[in-house]
């Protein structure tokens, strides 16, 4: 099961977003969704990392009026093999989101301005294989 996340910047200026703990890192390095099956929470079984200060490569630039997308497999962070009704609720917290400047971005943690994103949940059903 692949998840697709899309962020849009409807504003008039480019934004810089710290990729950490989001699907825009390209890997599960934090639990950025809550998953349940038939109403019961499933445990996150992916990696959790601690980091030093971010460098310029840790940021994603989102141009004014543009959108960016990331796709990531739900497994191996969560098991989705058992039959049942699953609900995925994104829990995206951007550790640092700010107006992008020209050139590389490097900001100490004391300058980070975070944002919680409200995202709708999605559901899917896994049925038992009868073959």
N, C-alpha and C positions, 0 to 999 in steps of 0.2 A: 504494500500500500504506500503510494507516494503522496506526500503532502506538498502543496504549492502555496507559497506565501508571496503576496504582492504588496508593495508599499508605494504609495503615490505622493508626490509633492505638488499639490495644487497651487502653491505659493509662487511669488514672483522672483524668489532668489534661490540659488542652489543650497542644499543642505549637506552636512557631513554627519554620518551616523556611525557610531562605533559598532562593529559587527558582532562583538562578543555576546555570547549567550543568546544568539538568534540563529535562525536557519541560514542567514547570510554568511555565516562562517563556513558553511559547506559540510558540517559534521555535527553530531550530537555531543556538545561539550557542556551542556546544561539542560535541565528539563524546562523547555519553553512552551510545552503544552501539558495539559492535564488530560489523561485518558481514562475512560471508564467503560466497563462492559456490563450491560444489564444493570446499570446504576451503581456498580461497585468500582471504586477507584483501583486502577492498576498501578503497580510500582514502576517507577523509572529505573531502568537498568543500564543506562548509558554512562558515559564519563562525566565527571565534574572536575574542572581544572581551576587552579589558582594561577594568577598571572602577575607579571610586573607591569610597569606603566606601559600604555599602548604607544606604538610608533605609528607613523603615517600609513603603513600598510594595513593596519587594523581598522581603518575607516573606509566607508563606502560613500561615494559622492552621488547624490541624487539631484539631477538638474531640475531647474524650475519647470513645472508643468510635465515632468517625466515620471515614469514608474519603473521600478526594478522588481524582479521576481527571483525567487530561489525555490528549488525543489529538493526535497530530502525524503528518503525512505523512512517510514515509521519504525520498522525494524532496523536495527537491533536495539533501539532504545526502549521499545515496548513490545510485548508479545501480543500478536493479533491473530493467532492461529486457532483459538477456541471459538466454536460457534457462539453467536450472540449478537446483540445490538451494541455497537460501540459509539461513543461520543468523544470527539476531540475538541477541547476548548483551548485555543491559543492563550498563552499567558506571556505576552511579549512586553518586556521592560527594556527600553533602550537606555543603556547606561550613560551615553553621551550623544546628544543630538543638538546641533548648532548650525548657524549660518556658515556655509563653507567660504573660506578665503582662497585666493589664488595660491598655488603652491602646496607643499606637503603640510599635513595637519599633525601636530603632536601636542597633546594637552595633558598636563598633569592632572591627577585625580581631583585635586582641589578645585579645578575649573570645570569639571563635568556637570552637565545639565541633563538630567534624565527625563524620561517620559514613559508613562504606561500607555500602551495602545489597547483600545477596545476592539476586539475582533469577534465576529460571530462564530459559534460552535458549528461543527459539521458532524453528521452521523452516517454510519454505514453498518451493514449487516453482513456477518460471516455465517454461511450456512454449512451444515455438515456435509461432507462428501459421501454420497450414498453408493459410490462405485467400489 
